[in-house]
């Protein structure tokens, strides 16, 4: 199974659109928070075409109620709140927005994959057998790169992807 992991999309619909070819390859999407607006979640729902979406809130997600209502309208969209814990393809997965929480979760040894965002910094590390992963920012406005990560659940290998949003798209 191939997982697309994104974080900190911050309403950059051009970056979501640029990521679509990579999302099309993925069997599921993990979003580590800071979607920002409900229309961004809708764009991810369109991009995933019925494939599962698992996500959490970040510190900038102000319209949580409407984000939750949109997620509730789709059986394949799971918006967990501030923390997610689930199993996909035999992997125990946790998602949070915050690096310090993610590091503690990775050190707990309870998970195979722990994903986080918040600091907009792409990071991959193995902690006691757990893959600790920050896909960086899809937004691209803070670090200057729009990135996402693809995780193969069979091999636990990470493929890093940088997309180039086109702001002149209609």
C-alpha positions in Angstrom: 0.0 0.0 0.0 1.2 3.5 -0.8 0.5 6.3 1.6 0.7 10.0 0.7 1.6 12.1 3.7 1.0 15.8 3.7 0.9 18.6 6.2 0.4 22.4 6.5 -1.4 22.9 3.2 -2.6 26.3 4.4 -5.2 26.8 1.7 -2.7 26.6 -1.1 -5.0 25.1 -3.6 -2.3 25.4 -6.3 -0.1 23.2 -4.3 -2.9 20.6 -3.8 -3.5 20.6 -7.5 0.2 20.2 -8.2 0.3 17.2 -5.8 -2.6 15.5 -7.6 -0.5 13.2 -9.8 1.2 11.9 -6.7 -2.0 11.6 -4.7 -3.5 9.7 -7.6 -0.8 7.0 -7.0 -1.6 6.7 -3.3 -4.0 4.2 -1.7 -4.6 6.6 1.2 -3.9 10.1 2.3 -2.6 11.1 5.8 -2.9 14.9 6.6 -1.1 16.2 9.6 -3.1 19.4 10.1 -3.4 23.0 9.1 -5.8 22.4 6.3 -7.1 25.9 7.2 -10.4 26.1 5.2 -13.1 23.6 4.4 -12.6 24.2 0.7 -9.1 22.8 1.0 -10.5 19.6 2.5 -12.9 19.4 -0.4 -10.1 19.7 -2.9 -8.3 16.8 -1.2 -11.5 14.8 -1.3 -11.8 15.4 -5.1 -8.1 14.5 -5.6 -8.4 11.2 -3.7 -11.5 10.1 -5.7 -13.0 8.0 -2.9 -9.8 6.6 -1.5 -9.3 7.0 2.3 -8.3 10.2 3.9 -7.1 10.3 7.5 -6.3 13.6 9.1 -6.0 15.7 12.2 -6.4 19.4 13.1 -3.5 21.8 13.4 -3.2 25.0 15.3 -4.5 27.2 12.4 -7.6 25.2 11.7 -10.3 27.6 12.9 -13.3 26.3 11.1 -13.2 22.9 12.8 -16.9 22.4 12.9 -17.4 22.8 9.2 -14.3 20.7 8.4 -15.9 18.0 10.6 -19.2 18.3 8.9 -17.6 17.9 5.4 -15.7 14.9 6.6 -18.8 13.3 8.1 -20.5 13.6 4.7 -17.9 11.1 3.2 -17.5 7.6 4.4 -13.8 7.5 3.3 -12.8 10.7 5.1 -11.7 10.4 8.8 -11.0 13.6 10.6 -10.0 12.6 14.1 -9.6 15.9 15.9 -6.2 16.6 17.5 -4.9 13.0 17.5 -5.4 10.0 15.2 -4.6 6.4 16.0 -5.5 3.6 13.5 -4.1 0.6 11.5 -3.6 0.5 7.8 -2.2 -2.5 6.0 -1.0 -3.9 9.3 0.9 -0.7 10.3 0.0 0.9 13.6 -0.2 4.6 12.7 -0.4 7.8 14.8 -0.9 11.4 13.5 -0.5 14.6 15.4 0.2 18.1 14.3 2.9 18.7 16.9 6.6 17.6 16.8 7.1 17.2 20.5 4.0 15.0 20.8 5.1 13.0 17.8 8.5 12.3 19.2 7.0 11.0 22.4 4.7 8.8 20.4 7.6 7.4 18.4 9.6 6.7 21.6 6.6 4.8 23.1 7.2 1.9 20.7 3.4 1.5 20.1 3.4 2.6 16.5 5.1 1.7 13.2 4.6 5.1 11.7 4.1 8.5 13.5 3.4 11.5 11.3 3.4 15.2 12.3 3.7 18.7 10.9 3.6 22.2 12.4 7.2 23.3 12.0 7.0 23.0 8.2 10.3 21.1 8.1 10.6 17.8 6.2 12.1 15.2 8.5 12.5 11.4 8.4 13.9 9.4 11.3 13.8 5.9 12.7 13.2 5.8 16.5 13.3 2.4 18.0 11.8 0.8 14.9 9.2 3.6 14.4 9.3 5.7 11.3 8.9 9.3 12.5 7.9 11.5 9.6 7.2 15.1 8.9 6.3 15.6 5.2 7.2 19.3 5.4 4.8 21.9 4.1 2.6 21.5 1.1 2.0 25.2 1.4 5.5 26.1 0.3 5.3 29.7 1.7 7.4 29.4 4.8 10.3 27.1 3.8 10.0 27.8 0.0 9.4 24.2 -1.0 6.1 22.4 -1.4 6.7 18.9 -0.3 5.0 15.6 0.5 6.1 12.1 1.3 5.1 8.8 -0.1 5.4 5.8 2.3 5.4 2.2 1.0 3.8 0.2 3.8 5.5 -3.0 2.8 9.0 -1.7 2.8 8.5 1.4 5.0 10.6 3.3 2.5 9.9 7.0 2.1 9.9 8.8 -1.3 10.2 12.5 -1.1 8.3 14.6 -3.6 8.6 18.4 -4.3 5.8 19.9 -6.3 5.8 23.1 -8.2 2.5 25.0 -7.8 1.4 27.1 -10.8 -0.4 30.2 -9.6 -1.7 30.9 -13.1 -3.9 27.8 -13.2 -7.6 28.4 -13.6 
